[in-house]
């Protein structure tokens, strides 16, 4: 009886890990740089194509290693140029990756988990429940796939992908090691050479891991705030019950101060009609953030079926923005992109094998509400 050898997937290895891998098979460390350039700069997954590597080493690598990204299930292109890839990961679930072009800037929104465990009430991903953490290869593999689709070589000045944001499906800090490894590859000159200012991790507020993050990497940080007080945030972002706003903002300030540069925290705030978009909410937000150097992204809610929320009117959005702006904050309203391919912020769903059974419960509640609505309409 023979046992199959599990091959090492080189796609997700950082430079240090790649050097250790070559050490372990009795090869020189400089081979790590050669192979990384083939993988990340040129998108090569065939060892035979790595022509500056000896045939003997190529044969050895074919026997014990592989370069394997997630399986691309589909690629959709919006009328506004936004692209969305659906990729299948090892757990069997599908996750989504979105590319948003804007002038000379091209931002790739990368997923870190299949589904999400946090269940933020206004996010369609959260309604899918949680299946699995992505491996480092599956996280960086999304960049690898997108980069190859544009025919980009990262060393060129006119690369398609200029920014990467960990804002796709999942909470990045709940998949800490794999996400940090992938972000190192995003910034490594042997990887994708993206500036640390242009790689952003977005979190809903896992306080202990924000503090841990500064020990490992110095990427930009975005906070999914969505409410200016604990009572409302407890409803919208349930993790707030464990890590309330004071604790969370202090942690974010510690992280930003550890960077030692003039970099500011990004605040993400999804505007929900009559929920968190009122004058008093803007006033509370001004008070909450008055001593925190930050820029604020307002995100008008992108509807999905049976969410229970609506997008505010343009007047309400403009009024909220103006109040913050007059208080001295740098405020932008995020333009909805890729809505025709369900790629807008908060709309990423994928096909998640739910381990939490949350999607099952959500569907049951949704059906019950629909039945109640029908009964009420019939009675009227």
N, C-alpha and C positions, 0 to 999 in steps of 0.2 A: 504494500500500500504506500503510495507516495503522497506527500503533503505539498501543497502549492506554496511558493514563496510570495509573501506580500511585498510588493515593490514599493520603494520609497518614492513618493510624489515630490519631485524637485520644485514644482511650481510654487509651493508655499514656504519654501525655506528662505530665511533671511541670509544675508551674506555670512554672518558668523556660523549659522547652522549649516550652510552649504560648505564652508571651509572644514567644519568638523566632519561632515559626511565624507568628503574626499580624504581627509586624514584616516577615517575609519576603514577605507578600502585601500589604503596604502598608496594614495596618490598625492601629488603636490598640491598645496593650498591654492596656488594661482589658477588651477583648473576651475575653481569656484567662480571667479570673475568671468572666465571665458564662457562657461555654460550659462551663467546668469544673463550675459549680454545676448546670447542666442535666444533664450527663453523670453526675456522681457523687452529687449530692444527690437527684436526681429520676429517675435511671435512664433518661434520654431518649437515644435513638439516632437520632431523626428531626430533622434541622435545621429542617424546617418547623414543628415544635412549639416551637421556641425563640423565643417571642413577643417578647422584649425585644431581639432581634437584628433589624436591618433586613432587608427582603426581598432587597435587592441583595446583602448579605453572605451571607444564607442560600443564595441561588442560587450564589454564588461557592464557598461551602463544599461544596455538593452536587457541584460539578464536580471539586474537587481533594482532598476529605477525606471521611472516614467515621468512624463510631463503631461498631466491630465487636468484640464479645466472642467467646469460643470458642463453638462449637456445643454446645448441651446435648443429649447423647445420652439420658440418663435421669436421673431423680431418685427416690431411694428414701427412705422414712421408716421408721425403726426403731420398735419398740414402746416404746422408752425416750425417744423424741423426737429422737434423733440423725438427721441427714439426710446423705445422700451424693449428690453430683452426679458423673456421668461426663460429661466434656466432651471434644470432639475439637479438637485444635490443628492448626496449619497443616501440620505434618509428616505428618499423617494418623493419628498415634497418639492414644490416649485417655488422659487423666489423671483423677485423682479428687480431689475436694474434700469435706471433712467438716465439718459443723456439730454442735457438742456443747453442748446446753443444760444448765446446772446452776444452779438458783436464779435469781438476777438476772444471772448471768453467761452469756454465749453466746460460745463460742470457735469460730473458723473455722480449720480446718487446711488450709493452702494448699500446693499442689504447685509446684515450681520447674523440674522437668525431666520429660520423658517417659521413664520408666525411671530408672535410676541406674547410674553407672559404678563405684560403690565396692564393690558385692558383699559387703555385710555378711552373714555366714552365716545369721543368724536372721531376715532381713527378706525378705518375699515380693516386694517391689518390686525388690530387688537381683537376684532370680532372673530377672527379665524382661529383663535387659540394659539397654542405653542406646540411645535414639534421637535425642533433640534437646533443646536448651535451649528453654525457653519464652520468648517475647518479653515485654517489660514489659506489653503489653496483655493477653497471655494470663495473666500472673500476677495483675495487678490485676483482670482480667476475672472471675476466680473470686469475688472480693469483690463485684464489681458484680452478678453473677448471683445470688449468695446474698442480697445486700441487697435486690434487686428482688423476690425470691421472698417476702420477709417484708413487702413494702410499706413498708420502713423509709426514713425520711428521716434521714440521719446527725445533723442538728442537734438531734434530739429526745433527751431524757434517757433515754427508755425504749427505746432502739434494741435490736434483736435481737442484733446483733454487737457485743460489747463488747471482745473480744480477738481478735487474729490471731496465729497461730503458723505460721512457715515450717517445718512438720514433716511435710508431705505427701510426695509422691513426689519423689525427687531430693535432691542435695546443693546447698543454696542458694548456697554460696560458690563453686561451680564454674559458676555462672551469675550472676556478681557484678553486672555493670552493670544487667542487667534486674531483678534482685531488689532492688537498692538503689533504683532508680527507683520500683518498685512500692511499696516500704515508705515512701518519701517521700510518695507519694499516699495511703497508708493514714493517715498522721499529719497531712497538710495539712488545714487548715480548709476549703479549697476542694475537698478530696477527702472523706475519711471521718472526719477529726477524732479519730482514736483516739490516746490518750496513748502516748508513747514507752515507758512502763512496761508497756503492754498489747500492744505489738507485739514478738514474740520471734522471733529467728532461731536455728534449731537446726542445729548442725554436727557432723559426725563427726570433724572435726579437721584442716581445711585451714589449717595454721599461717600461711603467708604472707598469706592473705586475711583471717584474723582480725585481723592487724596492720594490714592495709589498711582494714578496715572502720571503724576508729575515725576515720579521716580524712574519712569521708563521712557517717556517721550515728551516732545514739546509742540504738539500739534495745536491748532486753534480749537477753541471750545465754544459750543453753542448749547444753550439751555432751553429746553422746551418748557416754557413758563405757563402760558395759557390762562393764568388767573392771578390777580394781584393780592389775594388773601387766602389764608389756609382753608377756610370753610368751603369756598368755591373750588379751590384746587383739589381738595379731598374728593369732591364729586367728579371732577373732570380727569384728574391724574391720580389714581388711587395710591400710588407709591408715596404721595405727599403725606399720608397718614403715618408713615414710618419715618420719613425724612422731611419735616416741615420746612417752610420757606426760610426762616432765619438760619437754620442749620445748613440748608442747601446753598443759600447765597454766600454764607461764610466760607463754605467749601470751595465754591467757584472762585471767590476772591483769593483764597490761598493758592489755588492752581494758577490763576493769572499772574499773581505776584511772583510765582516760581519761574516764570518765563524770562524775567529780567529785561523785558523790552516794552516798548509802547504798543502793546497789543491789547485789544479790548474784547470783552465777552460779547458774544452775539446772543440776543434774546429772541426766541421764536415765540410768537403769540398768535394762535389761531382765533380769529374773530367769529363768534357764534351769535346769531341774531337774538337779541333780548336776554342773552345769558351772561356775556362778559364784554359787551361792546358799548356799555352806557357811559355817560359822563362821569359818574362816580367811580367806575372801574378805571378810567384813565387817570383820575385824581389819585386813586390809591396806588396805581402803578408808578406815577411820578414820585410819590413819597417813598415807595418801596425801593426804587432804583436810584434815588437822588445822589447817593455817595458811591455808586458803582459805575466806573467807566464802561460804557457799553454802546452797542448799536442795536437797534430794534427792527426786526422784520415782522411786519404784520401780515398774516396769511388769511385772507378771506376763506371761510370754510368751503370746501369742495364737497358737494352733496354726494351721498351714496344711499342706496335703498334702505328705508326703514331706520335711518340713523336717529331720527327724532330731532335733528338740528337743521337750521336753515342758514343760508348766507345772508349777512347783513346787507342793507341797501348801500349803494355807493355813497350816499350822503352820510350815513352812519360811519362808514369806513373813513371817509375824508375828515369828519368831525373828530374821530378818535385820533387820527394821525396828526391833525392840526394841534390838538391839545398837547400831545407829547412834544411836538416840534416847538411849540411856543415855550415849553418848559426847558428847552435847550438840548433835547435829545436828537440824535441822528436817527431818523425813522424812514423806512421804506415800506411800501406795500408790494408784496410779492405778486407779480403778474401770474395768473393762472396759465400754465403751459401743459400741453399734451392731454387736455381733457377728453379729446375725441378718441384717445387710445387708453383711457383710464390710467394715465401716468401722472396726474396732478397730485400735489402734496396731500397725503392722507387717504389716497385712493388705492394704494398698492395692496393687492390681496393675495396673488399667487394661488397655489392649490396645496393647502397645508393639511397634512395628516395630523389632526388635532389630538395631542396627548392630554389636554386639559378638559376636553369635552365642552369647552366654552362655546364653540360654534354651534354645537348641538342645542345647548340651552338658549343661545341667542335666537336660533331659528324657531325654537318652540315658543319663545316669548313673542317673537315677531308674528307668528301665525295666530297666536292667541289674540294679540292686539288687532290683527286684521279681521278675525271673527267678531270681536267686540264692535269694531267699526261697522261691519256689515249689519250686525244685529241692531245697532243704534240707528243706522240709516233706514232699515226696514221699519223700525218703530215710528220713525218720523214720517 
